[in-house]
Amino acid sequence: MSHPIIVVLRKELLDGGRDRRALMSAFLFPFFAPLFVYFMLTAIINLQSDAQAVTIPIQGSQFAPDFVQWLEERDVTTEVFDGDAREVILEKDRELVVIIPEDYQQRMRDLKTIPIQVVSDGARTDSQPTVARIRRLIAEYNQELSSLRLIARGIDPEVSRTVIVQSIDVASKEQITARALNFIPLYVILAAFVCGMGLAVDSTAGERERKSLEALLINPVQRYQVVMGKWFASSFFATIGMTLTLVLCIAAMLQVPLHEIGLDFHIQAHQIVLMFLATMPLAFLATSMQLLLGIFAKSFKDAQSYIGILTILPVVPSLYSMFNPLPLQNWMFGVPMLGQHLLLVEVLGAKTVPIAGYLASGLSCFLLGMVFVLVTARLVERESIISG
Amino acid sequence: MITVTGLRKTFGDIVAVNNVSFAAENGRVTGLLGPNGAGKSTTLRVLYGLLKPDSGEASVDGIDIVENRIEAQQKIGVLPDSHGLYLRLTAREHIFYFARLQNIDGDRLEANADRLIRLLDMQGIADRRVEGFSQGERMKVCLARALIHDPPNVLLDEPTNGLDVMTTRKVREMIQELRKRDINVLFSSHLMHEVARLCDHIVIISAGQVVAHGTTEQISEAAGEDNLEEAFVKLVEKVVP
């Protein structure tokens, strides 16, 4: 003899497992999200490392061997270029060409301004980082030489520098990685809402729409038991979706060549387990809300339009904390969705969260989910649920 | 045994059932006869626990359906008004699902399921998904899942509605079979000939009220007509101006 909740759970899993269309739409997400993470991060890294690795073609490098050497001391690879600079750039053979004038040495001796040309195609966004870098280097070189010229005349170089910019980037490399990693919690939280939705809606609004609810409710079972069976079934789907998203996103992160920009990403098995524990309760909250909206709706389509709005909800705390990082406080773990986001960020950043943090976030989700389930059960008690 | 006393049910301003009383006994087929919208489905829905009456009492084998819904629901097998099925489940999976919700499992379930599948000629469709079933095949699934737990009381809401001759005969055979096993069968219909043919006891409902009850002969006699149809029309017209 099985408990009614288990009977309903088994039936919904069997039914939902055969719903190919719903499965497809639910489980496309866990495969799509990691691909997005991978391609976006790889693209960012390529842009950055391209600027570092590129070889700078210099026309007339023989006129300024000291400048070329100065560049090479700053990790810039140079090549001797001899040809039509405009042509090679328009034909996209080179990103840019630096042209040193023939009278470089003469102007240097006469203490005149030396025009160094940087030829590039302003319409090409991919060459912008390299152009910006070479401009920065030339400006720096100018600064150094000017100082030497002033010192030669007995003037303190400080005189010519009224105001200077000092950029201080306090973000450590790990923090930059953590920011990149913010996408993973976002996707995992979204997965909770996407992957269980099909089953949650089908077993509520769908059951009403195909008029199978009346026969179901004639059975000698408490209404809350029916709803809980459906709740556990859709939460099971949501949990699988979240776990898949989490594991695949991490696998994608490991494939991203972070080392090319000098960053490191390590993850250990226990961190993955902690992240699974941190996010699983959210599956129960997400599906409980979907069941409630589903039982309100009279048809599948009706339900989907309500639930579409619901899917924006989980992104709010994640996006908010991405753009407005708040100082972490313990109460935040108890806020459903925000708590899960914070836990994931902390665990990914290899920080330790006290067990109370996991308990608070898990319990708040589960209890709130329970409230929604009981409200749903009350709605199922209404007489109008069968009459339309 | 089902007893209904002074049942009244309203939806807003509409009085769907007004002071309905009757009894349906074991080993007897009781027909709830009435025109469309007379209150037959509402009466049955109160009996199988989906609607709460405003006043009056309804009990199944002495168990009050409002006070002890779950206990009463264990004593009934129901073919409800709506015949919705789960399209991705097979006929047998439907039967098993409802059996387990009725707390029947194991050998007894297997044996009952096989017996019903044979009885309803469902051998060819038992393990097919119900998507694409004809109306008759769907009705058989609904009947089988209603009877899987050997209920002592069977409630059927318009059981032959929209069925072909072959399936209609199967349903009638089923009803006869249940009566032989001393089961209480209560079914609603608006089809005169069906009620006349199958029922031992007829309750005529019109505009939410019982206008006559008894055997075919008793009803005809009370209305002063020769046949049930004339009697029915006469009785119904009395309450519906």
Interface residues (C-beta under 8 A of the other chain):
Chain A: M1 S2 P4 V7 V8 K11 L14 D15 R18 D19 E207 R210 K211 S212 L213 E214 A215 L216 L217 I218 N219 P220 V221 Q222 E383 I386 S387
Chain B: F11 R45 Y48 G49 L50 L51 K52 R69 I70 E71 Q73 Q74 I76 V78 P80 D81 S82 H83 G84 L85 Y86 L87 R88 L89 E93 Y97 F98 R100 L101 Q102 N103 D105 C142 R145
